[in-house]
Amino acid sequence: METELSAYQELFAELSDYEKYGIRMTMDGVSASPMQITAAHMMKEEGTYMRDYLTDEDGRIKEIRFLKVNEEK
């Protein structure tokens, strides 16, 4: 449990850094904050989230999209 909590803390810190650099983040097409994304990962009732990085012409990350991936049962 402690390892899982640590992983969520690391995720939140990572996403907060992206936010500080002005990188836009969305979840399923809707703007989302680091806290919203982390909370969704913690709750992940069905499926998980996949990251899709969008870069500018110089290769710098300009947006991160989190897309829900439903696992087939």
Long-range contacts (C-beta under 8 A, 24 or more apart in sequence): 8-38, 8-41, 8-42, 11-37, 11-38, 11-41, 12-38, 15-64, 18-61, 18-64, 23-61, 23-62, 23-63, 23-64, 24-62, 24-63, 24-64, 25-63, 25-64, 25-65, 25-66, 26-63, 26-64, 26-65, 26-66, 27-65, 27-66, 27-68, 28-66, 28-67, 28-68, 29-65, 32-66, 37-66, 40-66, 46-70, 46-71, 47-71
